Amino acid sequence: MRSACKTMHIECASLNGFRRRRAQSVNKTKSLTRQTIKPMKTPMKALLIAASVATAHVAVANTLTVPGTADPLLAGGGTDNYGSGPANYDSTPAESAIFAGYVTGGSQITVSATGSTGNTPSISGVGPAGSGGNYTFSAVLTGGADFAALSAAAGAFSAPLNSLIGVFTGPGVAEFVDLGASSTVTVPAGATGFYLGSMDGYQWNNNSGSFTVDVTGANVPDGGTTAGLLGGALVGLGALRRKWSV
């Protein structure tokens, strides 16, 4: 009997020892895994910050349609008019200049365009370079952001009729640019936005046609695509951390 009890005692002790060793091995594995996962906290913080701003601005090649009704004078919003009567008034959003992206002073914007606009209901057929010599703006800007800067810049600008026009804007900054079919231009200091329109003197509301314009170098809202990708990565990292925290 004593021999049997002794044997059982030895077996129990052996089993208990096995359990302790197994528990120690598991705890050691978890500890090492936590040490491996812990450094992920800092990258996860960085990803969280990146995801929060991912919907801001991303530099891309952007293709835009610029209708003949896009009034470059209205890059700051507001209205303009020439003479009297509602037919001579242009306003946003109907005759808005087309927003091409956010910009930084000193950087470069490359533009290429096709298509044709007309300063009447009939399309001119002359292409983005325009024709007919240089025209000036006859319409008077009557409101909108950067009103004073846009008005001053407009008074000193001329370009071929029905040509593609770019406008840089910013706090107290405005600059009109004759882009034509292909141009690379340097963003003026202080400019933050870039707009596109068709050259006319006044009454853009009865214009016709459109340009197809490729813009490279401006930053545009990415619609949340980058944030979505980062969000998926965060979900995966979060699941991994929960798995090893138990």
MILOVEX-131469 format. One line per field, with one value per residue (C-alpha): chain; x, z, y. Coordinates in Angstrom, 2 decimals. Example, Ala and Ser with C-alpha at 12.3 -4.5 7.8 and 13.67 -1.06 7.14 Angstrom:
REM MILOVEX-131469
chain	(A;A);
px	(12.30;13.67);
pz	(7.80;7.14);
py	(-4.50;-1.06);
//
This chain:
REM MILOVEX-131469
chain	(A;A;A;A;A;A;A;A;A;A;A;A;A;A;A;A;A;A;A;A;A;A;A;A;A;A;A;A;A;A;A;A;A;A;A;A;A;A;A;A;A;A;A;A;A;A;A;A;A;A;A;A;A;A;A;A;A;A;A;A;A;A;A;A;A;A;A;A;A;A;A;A;A;A;A;A;A;A;A;A;A;A;A;A;A;A;A;A;A;A;A;A;A;A;A;A;A;A;A;A;A;A;A;A;A;A;A;A;A;A;A;A;A;A;A;A;A;A;A;A;A;A;A;A;A;A;A;A;A;A;A;A;A;A;A;A;A;A;A;A;A;A;A;A;A;A;A;A;A;A;A;A;A;A;A;A;A;A;A;A;A;A;A;A;A;A;A;A;A;A;A;A;A;A;A;A;A;A;A;A;A;A;A;A;A;A;A;A;A;A;A;A;A;A;A;A;A;A;A;A;A;A;A;A;A;A;A;A;A;A;A;A;A;A;A;A;A;A;A;A;A;A;A;A;A;A;A;A;A;A;A;A;A;A;A;A;A;A;A;A;A;A;A;A;A;A);
px	(0.00;2.79;4.53;1.38;0.89;4.51;4.13;1.00;2.79;5.66;3.26;1.31;4.52;5.67;2.34;2.41;5.95;4.92;2.04;4.30;6.85;4.10;2.65;6.10;6.70;3.35;3.95;7.43;6.02;3.35;5.93;8.20;5.24;4.12;7.65;7.52;4.08;4.75;6.95;3.95;2.26;4.32;3.71;0.01;-0.06;1.60;-0.98;-3.80;-2.44;-1.94;-5.47;-6.88;-5.31;-5.45;-8.57;-6.79;-4.69;-2.86;-0.71;-2.13;-2.52;-6.01;-8.22;-10.88;-13.62;-13.64;-16.82;-16.92;-19.14;-16.30;-15.60;-12.00;-13.03;-15.13;-12.17;-12.99;-16.73;-19.07;-20.49;-19.46;-21.44;-21.18;-23.76;-27.28;-29.81;-29.67;-28.20;-24.97;-24.53;-22.39;-22.33;-21.41;-22.12;-23.51;-20.44;-17.89;-14.25;-13.17;-11.10;-7.99;-6.35;-4.38;-0.93;2.23;4.21;7.34;6.11;5.33;2.04;1.93;-1.21;-2.17;-5.55;-7.71;-11.15;-12.69;-14.95;-16.95;-17.80;-21.24;-23.65;-21.57;-18.28;-15.31;-13.37;-10.01;-8.68;-7.22;-4.78;-7.72;-7.63;-8.40;-5.61;-5.54;-8.76;-9.22;-11.94;-14.82;-16.91;-16.52;-16.09;-18.57;-17.79;-16.20;-13.04;-9.82;-11.98;-9.39;-6.51;-8.58;-9.89;-6.40;-4.95;-7.87;-7.34;-3.78;-4.45;-5.14;-5.22;-6.60;-10.37;-11.63;-8.22;-7.66;-6.93;-5.48;-5.96;-3.86;-5.50;-4.61;-4.96;-4.34;-2.90;-4.27;-2.57;-4.10;-2.13;-2.65;-2.21;-3.17;-2.84;0.25;2.09;4.30;3.96;5.46;3.02;3.34;4.32;1.34;-1.00;-2.98;-5.55;-5.53;-8.58;-9.33;-11.65;-12.20;-11.21;-14.03;-14.67;-18.08;-21.29;-19.93;-23.48;-24.13;-20.79;-20.40;-18.03;-15.45;-11.80;-10.48;-7.52;-4.81;-3.26;-0.13;1.41;-1.69;-3.02;-6.62;-8.86;-8.51;-12.07;-10.96;-9.21;-5.96;-7.84;-9.71;-6.49;-4.92;-8.11;-7.91;-4.31;-5.29;-8.06;-5.59;-3.02;-5.70;-6.87;-3.26;-2.75;-6.00;-4.99;-1.77;-3.14;-5.02);
pz	(0.00;0.97;-2.30;-4.27;-2.38;-2.93;-6.62;-6.82;-4.89;-7.37;-10.33;-8.86;-8.17;-11.72;-13.14;-11.04;-12.15;-15.77;-15.29;-13.67;-16.46;-19.09;-17.37;-17.13;-20.83;-21.81;-19.61;-21.08;-24.62;-23.82;-22.19;-25.23;-27.55;-25.54;-25.75;-29.50;-29.84;-27.44;-29.89;-32.23;-30.03;-31.50;-35.15;-34.34;-32.97;-36.15;-38.21;-36.21;-36.84;-40.53;-40.84;-39.28;-41.96;-44.88;-46.24;-46.44;-49.59;-51.72;-54.74;-57.79;-61.55;-61.81;-64.92;-64.94;-67.24;-67.58;-69.26;-71.32;-68.60;-66.02;-65.16;-63.93;-62.21;-59.81;-58.41;-55.09;-55.40;-55.48;-58.64;-61.52;-63.96;-67.09;-67.77;-66.52;-66.71;-65.40;-68.65;-67.90;-64.40;-63.63;-60.23;-58.32;-58.52;-62.08;-63.54;-60.94;-61.87;-61.57;-58.48;-59.58;-56.19;-53.29;-54.03;-52.27;-53.27;-55.26;-56.46;-60.09;-61.78;-65.16;-67.27;-70.60;-72.25;-75.21;-76.34;-77.32;-75.78;-77.21;-75.79;-77.40;-77.61;-80.59;-79.85;-81.38;-82.39;-81.84;-78.93;-75.51;-77.03;-78.05;-80.88;-81.89;-80.09;-76.42;-74.63;-71.28;-68.69;-69.14;-66.30;-62.84;-59.86;-57.14;-54.26;-53.02;-51.19;-52.08;-53.84;-53.84;-55.02;-57.78;-59.00;-59.18;-60.97;-63.42;-64.44;-65.54;-67.36;-71.01;-72.98;-76.27;-76.40;-75.49;-74.17;-71.01;-68.02;-64.61;-61.44;-58.28;-55.11;-51.46;-48.62;-50.39;-53.42;-56.95;-60.25;-63.65;-66.04;-69.76;-69.87;-73.44;-74.51;-72.41;-69.67;-66.64;-64.22;-60.85;-58.01;-56.70;-53.09;-50.75;-53.15;-51.69;-54.38;-58.14;-60.41;-64.11;-66.48;-70.06;-71.28;-72.07;-71.45;-69.79;-69.70;-69.26;-68.69;-72.42;-73.28;-74.73;-75.09;-72.61;-72.07;-70.74;-68.55;-66.92;-63.89;-62.16;-59.04;-57.25;-54.16;-54.15;-51.53;-51.99;-50.91;-47.97;-49.98;-48.04;-44.74;-45.63;-46.27;-43.06;-41.18;-42.39;-41.21;-37.80;-37.44;-38.19;-35.70;-33.07;-33.49;-33.20;-29.96;-28.45;-29.39;-27.40;-24.48;-23.05);
py	(0.00;2.36;1.58;2.44;5.69;6.58;5.91;8.11;10.86;10.79;10.88;13.82;15.71;15.02;16.23;19.39;20.08;19.69;22.13;24.72;24.44;24.76;27.83;29.41;28.74;30.30;33.37;33.79;33.59;36.21;38.46;38.28;38.89;41.94;43.33;42.84;44.44;47.33;49.27;49.31;51.93;54.76;53.78;53.41;56.96;58.15;56.28;57.82;61.30;60.53;59.19;62.34;64.51;62.09;63.74;67.08;67.49;65.00;65.86;64.11;64.53;65.95;66.06;68.77;70.00;73.78;75.06;78.24;79.69;79.47;83.11;83.59;86.82;84.74;82.78;84.41;83.88;86.86;88.45;90.68;92.78;94.86;97.54;96.92;94.14;90.55;89.22;91.06;89.61;86.57;84.92;81.79;78.94;79.19;80.93;79.85;79.51;75.85;75.01;73.09;72.59;74.02;75.40;76.57;79.65;78.82;75.41;74.68;73.80;72.07;72.36;70.79;71.27;70.34;71.44;74.74;77.38;80.25;83.67;83.27;80.32;79.13;77.33;79.14;76.02;77.71;75.63;76.59;79.11;81.33;83.85;87.42;89.25;90.14;91.00;92.70;92.25;94.67;93.25;94.77;92.49;93.37;91.03;87.83;86.80;88.65;91.22;94.02;91.81;90.20;93.56;95.04;92.00;91.86;95.48;94.74;91.45;90.61;87.36;85.96;85.58;82.08;81.00;78.93;81.17;80.30;82.32;82.09;83.38;83.78;86.28;89.58;87.77;87.35;86.64;85.82;83.60;82.92;79.13;78.24;74.60;73.82;75.71;75.30;78.20;79.10;79.72;83.31;83.85;83.82;82.00;79.10;78.27;77.71;78.21;77.82;79.69;80.82;84.27;86.66;90.32;90.03;87.97;84.44;83.16;82.72;81.10;77.62;74.66;73.40;72.52;69.22;70.17;68.04;69.74;68.43;69.94;71.19;69.41;68.24;66.65;62.88;62.06;59.92;57.18;57.53;57.73;54.53;52.64;53.89;53.07;49.46;49.24;50.60;48.02;45.25;46.57;47.00;43.41;42.20;44.11;42.75;39.22;39.43;41.43;38.43);
//
